[in-house]
Amino acid sequence: MLVYFETYGCTANRSDTDLMKGLAREKGHEIANSPEEADLVVVNTCTVIKKTQDRILSRLRDLKKISENLVVAGCMASAQPELLDKYLSDFYKIEPRKITDFLNNSSSCEKQIKFDNKLSIPCSPSGVIGRVQISEGCLGNCSYCITKNARGDLFSFPEKDVVEKVEELVEKGAKEIQITAQDTAAYGRDIGSDLPSLIDKITDLNKDFKIRIGMMNPFNLKDIRKEVIEMFKEKKIYNFLHLPVQSGSDRVLDLMNRNYSRNFFLETVKMFKKEIGGTVSTDFIAGFPKERDKDFKKTVDLIHKIKPDIINITRFSPRPGTKADDYKEVKSAEKKERSKKLTELRKKYGKKNKERYLGSELDVLVTKEGKKDSFIGRDKNYNPVVVHDNVSIGDEVKVKISDIHFAYLEGEKN
């Protein structure tokens, strides 16, 4: 049987798709390159904002015209099954914690693998990138987040299973391991472990690879902040901190139920910059309900203070089943204006922070093909680097930086 996969959303979703592909291959199936040639179409969905939800619904309707055998996996299947039933008919839903069940509508299905053993599914890296999900769900209860409804409470996978999955992917050619979860800082709270302990065991592997740590909720850093900062000093780990703050106003953070203060976030970023000096990435929601002008000014002030390398911006989108869905929304024009201001700051600091790299020589791991015969790689600080030379994916090369942009660096092999 030919199985086609299409994935939307976060790195955790892409990791789930890698596992589903591995399970399909283990059952003797092949991966299709297009839905038209496939016997079974699997769509791993995201529903973090309404715009994404609507785009995926439109795509699902198109795919249903192409394939009679459609499986809808991911967060929409779990958090919005009624919505899917309204727009589609004669399809199969698989929740994130039941991804190993996606072949159930196929006569070739064999016994299913338990959720807590899903890391035992053989899978291969995507090129030289291997994705390893270390936990499912989270400990938070953010007022705006539908992902909690889809993914549930924290379920950490055993350290041994995670380490073995990393080793498997590296042996199959992975040069970069992406550690992913809804909140990597929460890892292990339910099994008597923590993120630094896990990463210490992974870095002990006598293999040549690099590690990118996925996003962390500042709340769950409170007890392990010093250990996490120390963890980044390990040479295998990219100097890349993804710490979504969402707002610079403590009042709005309380409305969001984020359970940390602006000052704690600020202190954490300062510690990382002082001790590590790498890339800081953070997220903001523009126009959260009840956000006043003075709240937004505090967000702008926070950005000026920390000067993030990367700013991810989302205009507030009410999601069904969340507390914030009942809040009075900020006017659309105000959301748009605040998003525009954040975008200006994103571009300003994105480029300004890269000025220090101009003319320097960086060690770069080439991870994928770019446009117009170029290649894209990552330096130690996880900056995207466009290389205009004849290199190969997986090469580790020295690159002389000749140009900078707000989102990436550019150069030639030295």
Contacts in CASP RR format, 6 or more apart in sequence:
PFRMAT RR
TARGET T0000
AUTHOR 0000-0000-0000
METHOD contacts of the structure
MODEL  1
MLVYFETYGCTANRSDTDLMKGLAREKGHEIANSPEEADLVVVNTCTVIK
KTQDRILSRLRDLKKISENLVVAGCMASAQPELLDKYLSDFYKIEPRKIT
DFLNNSSSCEKQIKFDNKLSIPCSPSGVIGRVQISEGCLGNCSYCITKNA
RGDLFSFPEKDVVEKVEELVEKGAKEIQITAQDTAAYGRDIGSDLPSLID
KITDLNKDFKIRIGMMNPFNLKDIRKEVIEMFKEKKIYNFLHLPVQSGSD
RVLDLMNRNYSRNFFLETVKMFKKEIGGTVSTDFIAGFPKERDKDFKKTV
DLIHKIKPDIINITRFSPRPGTKADDYKEVKSAEKKERSKKLTELRKKYG
KKNKERYLGSELDVLVTKEGKKDSFIGRDKNYNPVVVHDNVSIGDEVKVK
ISDIHFAYLEGEKN
1 29 0 8 1.000
1 30 0 8 1.000
1 39 0 8 1.000
1 40 0 8 1.000
1 106 0 8 1.000
1 108 0 8 1.000
2 29 0 8 1.000
2 30 0 8 1.000
2 31 0 8 1.000
2 32 0 8 1.000
2 37 0 8 1.000
2 38 0 8 1.000
2 39 0 8 1.000
2 40 0 8 1.000
3 21 0 8 1.000
3 24 0 8 1.000
3 29 0 8 1.000
3 30 0 8 1.000
3 31 0 8 1.000
3 32 0 8 1.000
3 38 0 8 1.000
3 39 0 8 1.000
3 40 0 8 1.000
3 41 0 8 1.000
3 42 0 8 1.000
4 31 0 8 1.000
4 32 0 8 1.000
4 33 0 8 1.000
4 34 0 8 1.000
4 35 0 8 1.000
4 37 0 8 1.000
4 38 0 8 1.000
4 40 0 8 1.000
4 41 0 8 1.000
4 42 0 8 1.000
4 67 0 8 1.000
5 17 0 8 1.000
5 20 0 8 1.000
5 21 0 8 1.000
5 31 0 8 1.000
5 42 0 8 1.000
5 43 0 8 1.000
5 44 0 8 1.000
6 35 0 8 1.000
6 41 0 8 1.000
6 42 0 8 1.000
6 43 0 8 1.000
6 44 0 8 1.000
6 59 0 8 1.000
6 63 0 8 1.000
7 13 0 8 1.000
7 14 0 8 1.000
7 17 0 8 1.000
7 43 0 8 1.000
7 44 0 8 1.000
8 43 0 8 1.000
8 44 0 8 1.000
8 45 0 8 1.000
8 46 0 8 1.000
8 52 0 8 1.000
8 56 0 8 1.000
9 46 0 8 1.000
9 48 0 8 1.000
9 52 0 8 1.000
10 46 0 8 1.000
10 48 0 8 1.000
10 180 0 8 1.000
11 131 0 8 1.000
11 178 0 8 1.000
11 180 0 8 1.000
11 214 0 8 1.000
12 133 0 8 1.000
12 180 0 8 1.000
12 181 0 8 1.000
12 182 0 8 1.000
13 44 0 8 1.000
13 46 0 8 1.000
13 74 0 8 1.000
13 75 0 8 1.000
14 44 0 8 1.000
14 126 0 8 1.000
14 131 0 8 1.000
15 131 0 8 1.000
15 132 0 8 1.000
15 133 0 8 1.000
15 178 0 8 1.000
15 180 0 8 1.000
16 44 0 8 1.000
16 73 0 8 1.000
16 74 0 8 1.000
16 96 0 8 1.000
16 99 0 8 1.000
16 133 0 8 1.000
17 42 0 8 1.000
17 44 0 8 1.000
18 123 0 8 1.000
18 124 0 8 1.000
18 125 0 8 1.000
18 126 0 8 1.000
18 130 0 8 1.000
18 131 0 8 1.000
19 99 0 8 1.000
19 100 0 8 1.000
19 118 0 8 1.000
19 119 0 8 1.000
19 121 0 8 1.000
19 123 0 8 1.000
20 42 0 8 1.000
20 44 0 8 1.000
20 73 0 8 1.000
20 99 0 8 1.000
20 100 0 8 1.000
20 102 0 8 1.000
21 31 0 8 1.000
21 123 0 8 1.000
21 124 0 8 1.000
22 121 0 8 1.000
22 122 0 8 1.000
22 123 0 8 1.000
22 124 0 8 1.000
23 100 0 8 1.000
23 102 0 8 1.000
23 103 0 8 1.000
23 113 0 8 1.000
23 121 0 8 1.000
24 30 0 8 1.000
24 31 0 8 1.000
24 103 0 8 1.000
25 31 0 8 1.000
25 122 0 8 1.000
26 121 0 8 1.000
26 122 0 8 1.000
27 103 0 8 1.000
27 108 0 8 1.000
27 109 0 8 1.000
27 110 0 8 1.000
28 108 0 8 1.000
29 103 0 8 1.000
29 108 0 8 1.000
32 38 0 8 1.000
32 39 0 8 1.000
35 41 0 8 1.000
35 63 0 8 1.000
35 66 0 8 1.000
35 67 0 8 1.000
36 66 0 8 1.000
38 67 0 8 1.000
39 69 0 8 1.000
40 67 0 8 1.000
40 69 0 8 1.000
40 71 0 8 1.000
40 103 0 8 1.000
40 105 0 8 1.000
40 106 0 8 1.000
41 63 0 8 1.000
41 66 0 8 1.000
41 67 0 8 1.000
41 69 0 8 1.000
41 70 0 8 1.000
41 71 0 8 1.000
42 71 0 8 1.000
42 73 0 8 1.000
42 102 0 8 1.000
43 56 0 8 1.000
43 59 0 8 1.000
43 60 0 8 1.000
43 63 0 8 1.000
43 70 0 8 1.000
43 71 0 8 1.000
43 72 0 8 1.000
43 73 0 8 1.000
44 73 0 8 1.000
44 74 0 8 1.000
45 56 0 8 1.000
45 60 0 8 1.000
45 72 0 8 1.000
45 73 0 8 1.000
45 74 0 8 1.000
45 75 0 8 1.000
45 76 0 8 1.000
45 77 0 8 1.000
46 52 0 8 1.000
46 56 0 8 1.000
46 74 0 8 1.000
46 75 0 8 1.000
46 76 0 8 1.000
47 53 0 8 1.000
47 56 0 8 1.000
47 75 0 8 1.000
47 76 0 8 1.000
47 79 0 8 1.000
47 80 0 8 1.000
47 146 0 8 1.000
47 150 0 8 1.000
47 319 0 8 1.000
48 75 0 8 1.000
48 146 0 8 1.000
48 147 0 8 1.000
48 314 0 8 1.000
48 317 0 8 1.000
48 319 0 8 1.000
49 314 0 8 1.000
49 315 0 8 1.000
49 317 0 8 1.000
49 319 0 8 1.000
50 317 0 8 1.000
50 318 0 8 1.000
50 319 0 8 1.000
51 317 0 8 1.000
53 76 0 8 1.000
53 80 0 8 1.000
53 83 0 8 1.000
56 76 0 8 1.000
57 83 0 8 1.000
57 87 0 8 1.000
60 70 0 8 1.000
60 72 0 8 1.000
60 84 0 8 1.000
60 87 0 8 1.000
60 88 0 8 1.000
60 91 0 8 1.000
61 87 0 8 1.000
61 88 0 8 1.000
63 70 0 8 1.000
64 70 0 8 1.000
64 88 0 8 1.000
64 90 0 8 1.000
64 91 0 8 1.000
68 90 0 8 1.000
69 92 0 8 1.000
69 105 0 8 1.000
69 106 0 8 1.000
70 88 0 8 1.000
70 90 0 8 1.000
70 91 0 8 1.000
70 92 0 8 1.000
71 91 0 8 1.000
71 92 0 8 1.000
71 93 0 8 1.000
71 94 0 8 1.000
71 102 0 8 1.000
71 105 0 8 1.000
72 84 0 8 1.000
72 88 0 8 1.000
72 91 0 8 1.000
72 92 0 8 1.000
72 93 0 8 1.000
72 94 0 8 1.000
73 93 0 8 1.000
73 94 0 8 1.000
73 95 0 8 1.000
73 96 0 8 1.000
73 99 0 8 1.000
73 102 0 8 1.000
74 94 0 8 1.000
74 95 0 8 1.000
74 96 0 8 1.000
74 99 0 8 1.000
74 150 0 8 1.000
75 96 0 8 1.000
75 146 0 8 1.000
75 147 0 8 1.000
75 150 0 8 1.000
75 151 0 8 1.000
76 83 0 8 1.000
76 84 0 8 1.000
76 150 0 8 1.000
77 84 0 8 1.000
77 93 0 8 1.000
77 94 0 8 1.000
77 95 0 8 1.000
77 96 0 8 1.000
78 95 0 8 1.000
78 96 0 8 1.000
78 97 0 8 1.000
78 149 0 8 1.000
78 150 0 8 1.000
78 151 0 8 1.000
79 146 0 8 1.000
79 147 0 8 1.000
79 149 0 8 1.000
79 150 0 8 1.000
79 320 0 8 1.000
80 146 0 8 1.000
80 320 0 8 1.000
81 93 0 8 1.000
84 91 0 8 1.000
84 93 0 8 1.000
92 102 0 8 1.000
92 104 0 8 1.000
92 105 0 8 1.000
94 101 0 8 1.000
94 102 0 8 1.000
95 150 0 8 1.000
96 136 0 8 1.000
96 150 0 8 1.000
96 151 0 8 1.000
97 115 0 8 1.000
97 136 0 8 1.000
97 151 0 8 1.000
97 152 0 8 1.000
97 155 0 8 1.000
98 115 0 8 1.000
99 118 0 8 1.000
100 112 0 8 1.000
100 113 0 8 1.000
100 114 0 8 1.000
100 115 0 8 1.000
100 118 0 8 1.000
100 121 0 8 1.000
101 112 0 8 1.000
103 109 0 8 1.000
104 112 0 8 1.000
113 120 0 8 1.000
113 121 0 8 1.000
115 136 0 8 1.000
115 155 0 8 1.000
116 155 0 8 1.000
116 157 0 8 1.000
117 161 0 8 1.000
118 157 0 8 1.000
119 132 0 8 1.000
119 133 0 8 1.000
119 157 0 8 1.000
119 161 0 8 1.000
119 162 0 8 1.000
119 164 0 8 1.000
119 165 0 8 1.000
120 161 0 8 1.000
122 168 0 8 1.000
123 168 0 8 1.000
123 169 0 8 1.000
124 169 0 8 1.000
124 172 0 8 1.000
125 131 0 8 1.000
125 169 0 8 1.000
125 172 0 8 1.000
125 173 0 8 1.000
125 174 0 8 1.000
127 173 0 8 1.000
127 174 0 8 1.000
127 367 0 8 1.000
127 368 0 8 1.000
127 393 0 8 1.000
128 173 0 8 1.000
128 174 0 8 1.000
128 175 0 8 1.000
128 176 0 8 1.000
128 365 0 8 1.000
128 367 0 8 1.000
128 393 0 8 1.000
128 394 0 8 1.000
129 174 0 8 1.000
129 175 0 8 1.000
129 176 0 8 1.000
129 177 0 8 1.000
129 178 0 8 1.000
129 367 0 8 1.000
129 368 0 8 1.000
130 169 0 8 1.000
130 174 0 8 1.000
130 176 0 8 1.000
130 177 0 8 1.000
130 178 0 8 1.000
131 177 0 8 1.000
131 178 0 8 1.000
131 180 0 8 1.000
132 162 0 8 1.000
132 165 0 8 1.000
132 166 0 8 1.000
132 169 0 8 1.000
132 177 0 8 1.000
132 178 0 8 1.000
132 179 0 8 1.000
132 180 0 8 1.000
133 157 0 8 1.000
133 180 0 8 1.000
133 181 0 8 1.000
134 156 0 8 1.000
134 157 0 8 1.000
134 162 0 8 1.000
134 179 0 8 1.000
134 180 0 8 1.000
134 181 0 8 1.000
134 184 0 8 1.000
134 187 0 8 1.000
134 195 0 8 1.000
134 198 0 8 1.000
135 154 0 8 1.000
135 155 0 8 1.000
135 156 0 8 1.000
135 157 0 8 1.000
135 181 0 8 1.000
135 182 0 8 1.000
135 183 0 8 1.000
135 184 0 8 1.000
135 186 0 8 1.000
135 187 0 8 1.000
135 188 0 8 1.000
136 151 0 8 1.000
136 152 0 8 1.000
136 154 0 8 1.000
136 155 0 8 1.000
136 157 0 8 1.000
136 181 0 8 1.000
136 182 0 8 1.000
137 148 0 8 1.000
137 151 0 8 1.000
137 152 0 8 1.000
137 153 0 8 1.000
137 154 0 8 1.000
137 155 0 8 1.000
137 181 0 8 1.000
137 182 0 8 1.000
137 183 0 8 1.000
138 147 0 8 1.000
138 148 0 8 1.000
138 151 0 8 1.000
138 152 0 8 1.000
138 153 0 8 1.000
138 154 0 8 1.000
138 181 0 8 1.000
138 182 0 8 1.000
138 183 0 8 1.000
138 186 0 8 1.000
138 217 0 8 1.000
139 153 0 8 1.000
139 154 0 8 1.000
139 183 0 8 1.000
139 186 0 8 1.000
139 189 0 8 1.000
139 219 0 8 1.000
139 220 0 8 1.000
140 148 0 8 1.000
140 183 0 8 1.000
140 186 0 8 1.000
140 217 0 8 1.000
140 219 0 8 1.000
140 257 0 8 1.000
140 259 0 8 1.000
141 148 0 8 1.000
141 257 0 8 1.000
142 148 0 8 1.000
142 256 0 8 1.000
142 257 0 8 1.000
142 258 0 8 1.000
143 255 0 8 1.000
143 256 0 8 1.000
143 257 0 8 1.000
143 322 0 8 1.000
143 323 0 8 1.000
143 324 0 8 1.000
143 327 0 8 1.000
144 256 0 8 1.000
144 285 0 8 1.000
144 288 0 8 1.000
144 316 0 8 1.000
144 318 0 8 1.000
144 319 0 8 1.000
144 322 0 8 1.000
144 323 0 8 1.000
144 324 0 8 1.000
145 319 0 8 1.000
145 322 0 8 1.000
146 319 0 8 1.000
146 320 0 8 1.000
146 321 0 8 1.000
146 322 0 8 1.000
147 182 0 8 1.000
149 321 0 8 1.000
149 322 0 8 1.000
151 182 0 8 1.000
154 183 0 8 1.000
154 186 0 8 1.000
154 188 0 8 1.000
154 189 0 8 1.000
154 190 0 8 1.000
155 190 0 8 1.000
156 186 0 8 1.000
156 187 0 8 1.000
156 188 0 8 1.000
156 189 0 8 1.000
156 190 0 8 1.000
156 191 0 8 1.000
156 193 0 8 1.000
158 191 0 8 1.000
159 193 0 8 1.000
159 197 0 8 1.000
159 198 0 8 1.000
159 201 0 8 1.000
162 198 0 8 1.000
162 202 0 8 1.000
163 198 0 8 1.000
163 201 0 8 1.000
163 202 0 8 1.000
163 205 0 8 1.000
166 177 0 8 1.000
166 202 0 8 1.000
166 205 0 8 1.000
166 209 0 8 1.000
167 205 0 8 1.000
167 207 0 8 1.000
169 177 0 8 1.000
170 177 0 8 1.000
170 205 0 8 1.000
170 207 0 8 1.000
170 208 0 8 1.000
170 209 0 8 1.000
171 207 0 8 1.000
174 209 0 8 1.000
175 208 0 8 1.000
175 209 0 8 1.000
175 210 0 8 1.000
175 365 0 8 1.000
175 367 0 8 1.000
175 394 0 8 1.000
175 396 0 8 1.000
176 209 0 8 1.000
176 210 0 8 1.000
176 211 0 8 1.000
176 212 0 8 1.000
176 365 0 8 1.000
176 367 0 8 1.000
176 378 0 8 1.000
177 202 0 8 1.000
177 209 0 8 1.000
177 210 0 8 1.000
177 211 0 8 1.000
177 212 0 8 1.000
178 211 0 8 1.000
178 212 0 8 1.000
178 214 0 8 1.000
179 199 0 8 1.000
179 202 0 8 1.000
179 211 0 8 1.000
179 212 0 8 1.000
179 213 0 8 1.000
179 214 0 8 1.000
180 214 0 8 1.000
181 187 0 8 1.000
181 214 0 8 1.000
183 215 0 8 1.000
183 216 0 8 1.000
183 217 0 8 1.000
183 220 0 8 1.000
184 195 0 8 1.000
184 213 0 8 1.000
184 214 0 8 1.000
184 215 0 8 1.000
184 216 0 8 1.000
185 195 0 8 1.000
185 216 0 8 1.000
185 217 0 8 1.000
185 218 0 8 1.000
185 219 0 8 1.000
185 220 0 8 1.000
185 221 0 8 1.000
185 224 0 8 1.000
185 228 0 8 1.000
186 217 0 8 1.000
186 220 0 8 1.000
187 193 0 8 1.000
187 194 0 8 1.000
187 195 0 8 1.000
187 198 0 8 1.000
188 194 0 8 1.000
188 195 0 8 1.000
188 198 0 8 1.000
189 220 0 8 1.000
194 224 0 8 1.000
194 227 0 8 1.000
195 213 0 8 1.000
195 216 0 8 1.000
195 224 0 8 1.000
195 228 0 8 1.000
195 231 0 8 1.000
196 224 0 8 1.000
196 227 0 8 1.000
196 228 0 8 1.000
196 230 0 8 1.000
196 231 0 8 1.000
199 211 0 8 1.000
199 213 0 8 1.000
199 231 0 8 1.000
199 234 0 8 1.000
199 237 0 8 1.000
200 231 0 8 1.000
200 234 0 8 1.000
202 211 0 8 1.000
203 211 0 8 1.000
203 234 0 8 1.000
203 236 0 8 1.000
203 237 0 8 1.000
209 236 0 8 1.000
210 236 0 8 1.000
210 237 0 8 1.000
210 238 0 8 1.000
210 365 0 8 1.000
210 378 0 8 1.000
211 236 0 8 1.000
211 237 0 8 1.000
211 238 0 8 1.000
212 237 0 8 1.000
212 238 0 8 1.000
212 240 0 8 1.000
212 382 0 8 1.000
213 231 0 8 1.000
213 232 0 8 1.000
213 237 0 8 1.000
213 238 0 8 1.000
213 240 0 8 1.000
213 241 0 8 1.000
213 242 0 8 1.000
214 242 0 8 1.000
215 242 0 8 1.000
215 243 0 8 1.000
215 244 0 8 1.000
215 283 0 8 1.000
216 228 0 8 1.000
216 241 0 8 1.000
216 242 0 8 1.000
216 243 0 8 1.000
217 244 0 8 1.000
217 258 0 8 1.000
217 260 0 8 1.000
218 243 0 8 1.000
218 244 0 8 1.000
218 245 0 8 1.000
218 258 0 8 1.000
218 260 0 8 1.000
218 264 0 8 1.000
218 265 0 8 1.000
218 268 0 8 1.000
219 258 0 8 1.000
219 259 0 8 1.000
219 260 0 8 1.000
221 228 0 8 1.000
221 243 0 8 1.000
221 268 0 8 1.000
222 260 0 8 1.000
222 264 0 8 1.000
225 268 0 8 1.000
225 271 0 8 1.000
229 271 0 8 1.000
229 272 0 8 1.000
229 275 0 8 1.000
229 276 0 8 1.000
230 275 0 8 1.000
231 237 0 8 1.000
232 239 0 8 1.000
232 241 0 8 1.000
232 272 0 8 1.000
232 275 0 8 1.000
232 276 0 8 1.000
233 275 0 8 1.000
233 276 0 8 1.000
238 279 0 8 1.000
238 378 0 8 1.000
238 380 0 8 1.000
238 381 0 8 1.000
238 382 0 8 1.000
239 276 0 8 1.000
239 277 0 8 1.000
239 278 0 8 1.000
239 279 0 8 1.000
239 380 0 8 1.000
239 381 0 8 1.000
239 382 0 8 1.000
240 278 0 8 1.000
240 279 0 8 1.000
240 281 0 8 1.000
240 381 0 8 1.000
240 382 0 8 1.000
241 269 0 8 1.000
241 272 0 8 1.000
241 276 0 8 1.000
241 278 0 8 1.000
241 279 0 8 1.000
241 280 0 8 1.000
241 281 0 8 1.000
242 281 0 8 1.000
242 282 0 8 1.000
242 310 0 8 1.000
243 265 0 8 1.000
243 268 0 8 1.000
243 269 0 8 1.000
243 280 0 8 1.000
243 281 0 8 1.000
243 282 0 8 1.000
244 282 0 8 1.000
244 283 0 8 1.000
244 312 0 8 1.000
245 262 0 8 1.000
245 265 0 8 1.000
245 282 0 8 1.000
245 283 0 8 1.000
245 284 0 8 1.000
245 302 0 8 1.000
246 252 0 8 1.000
246 253 0 8 1.000
246 256 0 8 1.000
246 258 0 8 1.000
246 283 0 8 1.000
246 284 0 8 1.000
246 285 0 8 1.000
246 288 0 8 1.000
247 253 0 8 1.000
247 256 0 8 1.000
247 258 0 8 1.000
247 262 0 8 1.000
247 284 0 8 1.000
247 285 0 8 1.000
247 288 0 8 1.000
247 291 0 8 1.000
247 295 0 8 1.000
247 298 0 8 1.000
247 299 0 8 1.000
248 262 0 8 1.000
248 265 0 8 1.000
248 295 0 8 1.000
248 298 0 8 1.000
248 299 0 8 1.000
248 301 0 8 1.000
248 302 0 8 1.000
249 262 0 8 1.000
249 291 0 8 1.000
249 294 0 8 1.000
249 295 0 8 1.000
249 296 0 8 1.000
249 298 0 8 1.000
249 299 0 8 1.000
250 261 0 8 1.000
250 262 0 8 1.000
251 295 0 8 1.000
252 288 0 8 1.000
252 290 0 8 1.000
252 291 0 8 1.000
252 295 0 8 1.000
252 299 0 8 1.000
253 260 0 8 1.000
253 261 0 8 1.000
253 262 0 8 1.000
255 288 0 8 1.000
255 289 0 8 1.000
255 290 0 8 1.000
255 324 0 8 1.000
255 327 0 8 1.000
256 285 0 8 1.000
256 288 0 8 1.000
256 324 0 8 1.000
257 323 0 8 1.000
262 298 0 8 1.000
262 302 0 8 1.000
265 302 0 8 1.000
266 302 0 8 1.000
266 305 0 8 1.000
266 306 0 8 1.000
269 280 0 8 1.000
269 282 0 8 1.000
269 306 0 8 1.000
270 306 0 8 1.000
272 278 0 8 1.000
272 280 0 8 1.000
273 280 0 8 1.000
277 381 0 8 1.000
278 309 0 8 1.000
278 380 0 8 1.000
278 381 0 8 1.000
279 309 0 8 1.000
279 310 0 8 1.000
279 381 0 8 1.000
279 382 0 8 1.000
279 383 0 8 1.000
280 306 0 8 1.000
280 308 0 8 1.000
280 309 0 8 1.000
280 310 0 8 1.000
281 308 0 8 1.000
281 309 0 8 1.000
281 310 0 8 1.000
281 311 0 8 1.000
281 312 0 8 1.000
282 306 0 8 1.000
282 308 0 8 1.000
282 310 0 8 1.000
282 311 0 8 1.000
282 312 0 8 1.000
283 311 0 8 1.000
283 312 0 8 1.000
283 313 0 8 1.000
283 314 0 8 1.000
284 299 0 8 1.000
284 303 0 8 1.000
284 311 0 8 1.000
284 312 0 8 1.000
284 313 0 8 1.000
284 314 0 8 1.000
284 342 0 8 1.000
285 314 0 8 1.000
285 315 0 8 1.000
285 316 0 8 1.000
286 313 0 8 1.000
286 314 0 8 1.000
286 315 0 8 1.000
286 316 0 8 1.000
286 335 0 8 1.000
286 338 0 8 1.000
286 339 0 8 1.000
286 342 0 8 1.000
287 296 0 8 1.000
287 315 0 8 1.000
287 316 0 8 1.000
287 330 0 8 1.000
287 334 0 8 1.000
287 335 0 8 1.000
287 338 0 8 1.000
287 339 0 8 1.000
288 316 0 8 1.000
288 324 0 8 1.000
288 330 0 8 1.000
289 316 0 8 1.000
289 318 0 8 1.000
289 324 0 8 1.000
289 327 0 8 1.000
289 328 0 8 1.000
289 329 0 8 1.000
289 330 0 8 1.000
290 327 0 8 1.000
290 328 0 8 1.000
290 330 0 8 1.000
291 330 0 8 1.000
291 338 0 8 1.000
296 338 0 8 1.000
296 341 0 8 1.000
299 342 0 8 1.000
300 341 0 8 1.000
300 342 0 8 1.000
300 345 0 8 1.000
303 311 0 8 1.000
303 342 0 8 1.000
303 345 0 8 1.000
303 349 0 8 1.000
304 345 0 8 1.000
307 349 0 8 1.000
307 352 0 8 1.000
307 353 0 8 1.000
308 349 0 8 1.000
308 350 0 8 1.000
309 349 0 8 1.000
309 350 0 8 1.000
309 353 0 8 1.000
309 354 0 8 1.000
309 381 0 8 1.000
309 383 0 8 1.000
310 346 0 8 1.000
310 350 0 8 1.000
311 342 0 8 1.000
311 345 0 8 1.000
311 346 0 8 1.000
311 349 0 8 1.000
311 350 0 8 1.000
313 339 0 8 1.000
313 342 0 8 1.000
313 343 0 8 1.000
313 346 0 8 1.000
315 335 0 8 1.000
315 336 0 8 1.000
315 339 0 8 1.000
316 324 0 8 1.000
316 329 0 8 1.000
316 330 0 8 1.000
316 335 0 8 1.000
318 324 0 8 1.000
318 325 0 8 1.000
318 327 0 8 1.000
318 329 0 8 1.000
319 325 0 8 1.000
330 338 0 8 1.000
346 406 0 8 1.000
347 406 0 8 1.000
348 406 0 8 1.000
350 406 0 8 1.000
350 407 0 8 1.000
351 404 0 8 1.000
351 405 0 8 1.000
351 406 0 8 1.000
354 383 0 8 1.000
354 404 0 8 1.000
354 405 0 8 1.000
354 406 0 8 1.000
354 409 0 8 1.000
355 404 0 8 1.000
357 383 0 8 1.000
357 401 0 8 1.000
357 404 0 8 1.000
357 409 0 8 1.000
358 401 0 8 1.000
358 402 0 8 1.000
358 403 0 8 1.000
358 404 0 8 1.000
359 400 0 8 1.000
359 401 0 8 1.000
359 402 0 8 1.000
360 400 0 8 1.000
360 401 0 8 1.000
361 398 0 8 1.000
361 399 0 8 1.000
361 400 0 8 1.000
361 401 0 8 1.000
361 414 0 8 1.000
362 379 0 8 1.000
362 380 0 8 1.000
362 383 0 8 1.000
362 385 0 8 1.000
362 398 0 8 1.000
362 399 0 8 1.000
362 401 0 8 1.000
362 409 0 8 1.000
363 379 0 8 1.000
363 380 0 8 1.000
363 396 0 8 1.000
363 397 0 8 1.000
363 398 0 8 1.000
364 377 0 8 1.000
364 378 0 8 1.000
364 379 0 8 1.000
364 385 0 8 1.000
364 387 0 8 1.000
364 396 0 8 1.000
364 397 0 8 1.000
364 398 0 8 1.000
364 399 0 8 1.000
365 377 0 8 1.000
365 378 0 8 1.000
365 394 0 8 1.000
365 395 0 8 1.000
365 396 0 8 1.000
366 375 0 8 1.000
366 376 0 8 1.000
366 377 0 8 1.000
366 387 0 8 1.000
366 391 0 8 1.000
366 392 0 8 1.000
366 393 0 8 1.000
366 394 0 8 1.000
366 395 0 8 1.000
366 396 0 8 1.000
366 397 0 8 1.000
367 376 0 8 1.000
367 377 0 8 1.000
367 378 0 8 1.000
367 393 0 8 1.000
367 394 0 8 1.000
368 375 0 8 1.000
368 376 0 8 1.000
368 377 0 8 1.000
368 393 0 8 1.000
369 375 0 8 1.000
369 376 0 8 1.000
369 393 0 8 1.000
370 376 0 8 1.000
370 386 0 8 1.000
373 388 0 8 1.000
374 386 0 8 1.000
374 387 0 8 1.000
374 388 0 8 1.000
375 386 0 8 1.000
375 387 0 8 1.000
375 389 0 8 1.000
375 391 0 8 1.000
375 392 0 8 1.000
375 393 0 8 1.000
376 384 0 8 1.000
376 385 0 8 1.000
376 386 0 8 1.000
376 387 0 8 1.000
376 408 0 8 1.000
377 384 0 8 1.000
377 385 0 8 1.000
377 386 0 8 1.000
377 387 0 8 1.000
378 384 0 8 1.000
378 385 0 8 1.000
379 385 0 8 1.000
379 399 0 8 1.000
379 409 0 8 1.000
383 408 0 8 1.000
383 409 0 8 1.000
384 407 0 8 1.000
384 408 0 8 1.000
384 409 0 8 1.000
385 399 0 8 1.000
385 401 0 8 1.000
385 408 0 8 1.000
385 409 0 8 1.000
385 410 0 8 1.000
385 411 0 8 1.000
386 408 0 8 1.000
386 409 0 8 1.000
386 410 0 8 1.000
386 411 0 8 1.000
387 397 0 8 1.000
387 399 0 8 1.000
387 411 0 8 1.000
387 412 0 8 1.000
387 413 0 8 1.000
388 410 0 8 1.000
388 411 0 8 1.000
388 412 0 8 1.000
389 397 0 8 1.000
389 412 0 8 1.000
389 413 0 8 1.000
391 397 0 8 1.000
391 413 0 8 1.000
397 413 0 8 1.000
397 414 0 8 1.000
398 413 0 8 1.000
398 414 0 8 1.000
399 411 0 8 1.000
399 412 0 8 1.000
399 413 0 8 1.000
399 414 0 8 1.000
400 411 0 8 1.000
400 412 0 8 1.000
400 413 0 8 1.000
400 414 0 8 1.000
401 409 0 8 1.000
401 410 0 8 1.000
401 411 0 8 1.000
402 410 0 8 1.000
402 411 0 8 1.000
402 412 0 8 1.000
403 409 0 8 1.000
403 410 0 8 1.000
403 411 0 8 1.000
404 410 0 8 1.000
END
